[in-house]
Amino acid sequence: MKRMSGQRVAEADLCVVGLGPTGRALAHRAMRAGMRVVAVDPRPERLWPPTFSCWVDELPEWLPREAIAQRIEAPTVWTKSAHRIERPYCVLSKPGLREALPLDDATVLTGRATAVGAHRVELNDGTTITAAAVFDTRGLPSPGARRTASAHGIFVDAETAAPMVADGEGLLLDWRPENGAGPDEPPSFLYSVPLGDGTVIFEETSLGLRGGMPQRELRRRALNRLAAHGIRLRGDEPTEAAHYPLDQPPPPARSGGAVPFGSRGGMMHPCSGYSVADSLALVDTAIDALRTGRDPVRALWPRQARLVYWMRKRGLYGLGRLTTAQSISMFEAFFTASPRQQRALLSAHDDYAPLATVLFMTVARTWPFHWRYDLVGWTNRNRWVGYEYDQEPAVLDEV
């Protein structure tokens, strides 16, 4: 890995702005394809803070097994009852993923980009980079009032967590009524998986609300869930916060600027908040387009993929206006669909026909009947907009 600072770097084949997992994978695979790569990040050596996870079959074949920290053969979803999803799931190892994506022959610059164009990048220290193509992988800004994913995670040692999540098990969506939220409060669910390092994350999560849910409210609900299972905390457990928009669209076909990629480029799943696996899987598509002189945006976003994104976004809007009871009914309907239909919503980038089917069937099977009007937006279109949460912080005395 070559490092440079404060000088001009010209005639690179590719400049990658942002070295999160997506940007690092893009730079790594371009380097392996023989391209001259320049990568830019304010802290290129930093290990990424968030926890990354995905379905195992979403990962590209070139990614080694060392990138997986924990494999869960059949995770559980709790709606009206428990559903075991016979599809392997995994938590990624951040050190393992980083080691799997070396940048030995790339030029890595430590700096913050102040101007990012189609062929030119300027850094805050005066460095100028010119490249045949520029990819912007810097992630997303604060969501403001946009449709948002919010989560508060608490890392608990595996022995303490065992009453809820045993080794090799995982809770992807836990809608059991244990978080203390009333029927007239915005809904949230629990996500909990072992991380492969002797700890388990308990993450109370809200999806689709405008502006998201405050961390103090999510923490209060997470503590209530733990208390319901007799889990007591010390008070010094590490935590993780997430708060990001879910409605970032794909780039227009003729944008003319730098190519947005990863969550910035529409690869954030509107209904689930996942983006890393889809981005990793599409890295080679982008690089092949560059090598063959094609437009990478068109290669990444054919009409079928744009249609899939549009349909998922309709699902996001519906999800963000449901009550807890309606959410449980909707997810109960969804997880009775066929595996292909479930994957069409959860994973597939351009499999639009089964996605249309499962969205229709999910609405049709949501019961009582009149709840379907909320799901499609005919009633309660702005539910939860402006909702005021309790200002009292969560305290450990509750558990």
N, C-alpha and C positions, 0 to 999 in steps of 0.2 A: 504494500500500500504506500503510494507516494503522497507526501503531504506538502502543500505549498501555501503560501500566504503572502498577500500584498503584491502580487505580480500578475501580469497578463497571461492567460492560458488560451491559446487559439487553436482552431481547427480540430476540435474534438468531434468524434462521431455522435456522441450522446452526452448531454449534461443532465444529471439527476439532482433535483433540488429537494432535499429532505431524505434522511436516512433512517426512517422507521423501518419496520420489517418489509413493507412494500417497496420503498425506495431502494433499500439495500439489495433485495432480491432482483429488482430490475437492473441495478448497476452490476451485480454479480453475473447474471445470465448474459447481459450484453458483453461484459468483459470476456466471458467464456466463449462467446460467439465471435471473438476477434475484434470487437469494436474498441476504439479509444474512448475511454469513459472518464469523465470528470464528475465527482459527486460533491455536494455541498450540504453542510449541516452545522448548526451552531455548536453542537456537542456530539461529534461523530463517535466517540468512544463510550457514550452513556448507554447503559443497559436499559432497555425500554421499560417504563413503569407498569403499563397495563398487563393484565392476564389475558392471554390469547388462547382460544380454543375453537374447535370446529369438528365436523364429521370427518372421519379418517379418509373416506373415499373422495373428499373434496381436494385433498392435497395432491400436488403434482408428483409424478413418478420420480422426478429427479431429486426430490427432497429426501435426505437420508432419515432412517428411523431415529437417529440420535436427536432429531428435532422434536420428538414426542417425549414429554415428561410422564404422562399418565394416560393410559388407554382404558376406556370404559366400554365393555362389550355391548351392554344393553341398558342405556340410561332410562330413568323413570320420569314420567310426566304425571302429575296429580291434577286431575280436574274433578269430576264427580267421583271418580275412582282412580286407581293407579293403572297406568298404561306403561308397559315395558316396550321400548322402541328397539326392535332388533336391528340395530344399525350402529356399528362401532363409532364411538365418539372419543375425542382426545383433548388433552390440555397440552399446549406446546411448551417446550423448554426454551426459555428466553436465551440462556447461554448456548444451548444446543442449536437453536435456530441461527444465532449469530455466527457460531463456528461453521455452520453449514453454508454460510454465505460470505466467504472471504472476499476481500477486495484487493488482493495482492498486486495486481497489475493496473489498478485504477488510480487516478489522482484524486485524493480526498482533500478538500479544502475546509478548514474550520472558519466559519463565518456565517453571517445572516444575509440572505438575499434581500436587496432593497428594490430591485427591478428584475422581473422575469418575463422574457419575451420568447418568441418562437425560435430565435437563434442566438439570443444574447442574454446573459445573466450578469448583473452587477451586484457586488457584495458591499457591506458596510465599511470594509477596510480599503476600498478603492479597486479591488480586484475585478477585472472584467473577463468573462468567459464567453467565447463564441463556439457554437456547435452546430452541426447539421440538424440536430433535433434537441429540444429541451422538454423534459418531463417534469411536471410539478407534482410532487408526492408529499406535500407538507401537512396533510391532514386538514381538519376543518376548524374554523373559528368558533367562538361561543355561540350557542344556538339562538339566544334572545327568545323571541316568542314563537320560534319555529317548532314543528313537531319534533319531540326530543326523546332520547333514551337517557334515563337517570338511574344510577345504581350506587348503593353504598355496600361495600364488601368488608367483612371482618374475617381475618385469618386466624383460625383456631387449630390447635394441635389435634392430630388425628384421633388420639385416645379420647380426648374430651368430646370430639365431634361424633364419635361412634354411635351414640343413640339415634342420631338422625341420618348420618351418611357413613356407611362402613367402607372398608378398603375395596376399591374396584367398583364401587357403585357411584351413582350420581343422580341429582335431581335437576332436570333442565328447566322445568316449570312446575312449581309447587303452589297450587292455588288453594290449599287447605286453609280454612278460616282461622288462622292462628296468629295473624299479625296485629290484631287489635283494631283494624280499620272497620268502621261502621258501614252499613249499606249505602249511606249517602255521602261517602268519601271516595275520592279517586282511587282506582284499584292499583294493586301492585302484587307481584309474586316473588317467590324465592328461587334463586339459582344457587346450587351448591354442588361442588365437585372437589375431589381430592386433587392436589396439585403435583403429586409425585415427589414431594420433598418433606413429607411428614406432617403437612398441614392441609386443612380443608378450608375453602372459602365459602362463607355464607353471604350471599349478595342479594339484598332486597332490590327489586328492579321495577321500574315503571317504563312503559313504552307508549309513545304516541301522544302524550299530553302536550299541549302548547306551552312551551317554557319549561316543561319537565316538573319534577317533584323535588323539594328541598332535601338536602342531605340529612338534616336533623329529623325529618319525618321518616325517611327511609331507615335511618338508624333505629329510631324508636320501634318501627315495625319489625326490623330484624331481631332486636332484643326480645320482643314479645314472642317471636317464633321460637327462639332458643329456650326461653323460659318455659314454653309449653311442653318442651321435651326434656326438661330438667337439666339443661346445660347452663352452667354458671361460668362466668368469665372473670378473669383477674382485673381487667380494666386497662391493661397495657398492651393488648393485642394490636398488631399492625392493622391498618385499614386501607381501603382503596376506594377512590371516588371516580365516578364516570358521569359525564354530562355532555352530550354532543347531539347535533341535529341528525335526524333520520331521513330528511327529504332532499338531500343533495342530488340534483338531477345529473344525468349523463351530459357530457359536453355537446354543444351543437355540432352538426356535421361539418360546418364551415366556420369554425371559430377563428382560425388564422393565428392564434397565439401559441403559447406553450401548451403541451398536451397534459391536461389534468389526469392523474392516474391514482388508483386506490380510492379511499373514501372521498377525496376531493374530486375524483372523476366519476362519481355516480355508482361506485362499487360497494357503498354501504347499503346493506340490505334494509329496505324501508320497514319491514315487519319484524326484524329480529335484532338489528344493530350489528350483525357480523359483517366483516369486510376483508379480513386478512386472507382467509383461504381462497376466496374468489379472486382476490388480487394476485396471489401467488400463482393460481392456475392460469391467469391471463397474461402473465409476464412474457411467455414465449410467443404468444399471439402478437403482442406489441413489437417485440424484437424482430420477428419474421417479417412483419409489415415494413419495418425500417430497412431491413436488409434487401427486400425485393422492391423498394421504391413505392410501396402503397401507402395510403393514408392510414395511420394507426388508429385514428378515431373511428373511421369506417370499419376497420377490421375488428375493433373491440366492440363496436355498437352497431351491428346490422339491425335491420328492421325488427327481426324476431326478438332480439335482446331489448330493444327499446319498448316493444310491446309488453314484454315481461315486466320491465321496470314500471311501466304505467299501471299495470294491473296490481302489482305489489303495493304501489303507492295508494291505490284505492283501498287496499286492505289496511294500510297504515291509518288512513283517515277514519275507517270504521273502528279500528282498535282503540283509537284515542278518544272515543265518545261513549264507551261502554261502561256500565257499572261492574262491580265485582261479580255479581250473579250472572250478568250477561256474558262477561268474559269467560267464566267457567263453562257456560252452555256452549259458547262459540268454539272454545278449544276442545271440548268434549266431541263436538261434531267433526272438527278437523281431524282429530287423531283416530277417527274411525275410517278415514279415507285409505285408499290403497297406498302401498309404499311409493309407487311412482308419482302419485298425485301429491303426497307429502313432500317428496324431494323436489317436485316442480315448484312448490312454494318456498321451501327452505333453502334450496341449493342451486338448482339448474339455472344457468345464465340465459338460456334462450328456448326452453321447452314450454312454449306458450299454450299448446292445446290442453295438456293435462292441468296446467295452472288455471286456465279458464274454467275447466270442469270442477276442480276442487274448490275454487272460490264460490261458484254457483251452488255446489252441493253443501258447502259449509253454511251458507246463508239459508238454504232450504231446510237444513236439519237443525238449525238453531231454534230452540223452543223455550218459552211460549211464542206463538206466531208473531205477536205484535212487537217482540224484541227485534225482529228482522228489520223493522222500519228504522230503528236506531242504527243498526249495523250498516245499512246502505245510505243513511243520511237523510231520510225523509222526515225524521223527528229527532229532537234533541241534538241538533247539528253542532251546537256550541256548548254542549255540556262540559263542565269543568273549567271553562274559560273564566279567568278571574277568581278561581276558588282560593279562599284564604285558609292556610294551614295554621294549626296550633303553633304558637311561638315558643312554647316550652321545649328546651332541649331534652334529648334522651339521656337518661341517667342509668348507671349500672345497678342502682339499688333495686330496679325493677326485676332483675334476674338474680 
